[in-house]
Amino acid sequence: AGVASVSAPVFDGDRVIAAVGVSGPIERLTRQPGTKYGPAVMAAARRVEQALRGS
């Protein structure tokens, strides 16, 4: 048993102000969760940045 995770930073200009992440059992996320979930997590972080900018 173990835990896997993938996360992406949320930027305000050149500063990291938050992060978006997903974590769960390795059996569900696999040992390389970035391959499957990385693009969606990164897209979510970009959407948060856009929302914070008001666009």
C-alpha positions, -999 to +999 in steps of 0.1 A: +000+000+000+011+035-006+001+070-017+008+087-050+003+124-058+008+150-085+006+188-081+012+220-100+020+255-088-004+285-090+015+316-099+009+353-093+034+368-117+067+351-108+056+341-073+041+308-063+010+315-042-008+282-041-008+247-055-034+223-070-029+187-063-044+152-065-034+124-042-047+089-035-038+052-033-011+040-057-035+013-068-059+040-081-034+067-093-006+044-104+031+048-096+035+076-121+004+097-117+019+127-136+016+108-168-022+104-165-032+133-143-005+158-148-020+176-178-054+180-160-038+192-128-017+218-147-047+230-166-066+234-133-037+255-119-038+277-150-076+281-145-071+292-109-045+318-121-070+331-146-097+333-120-075+352-096-066+377-124-103+381-131-101+370-167 
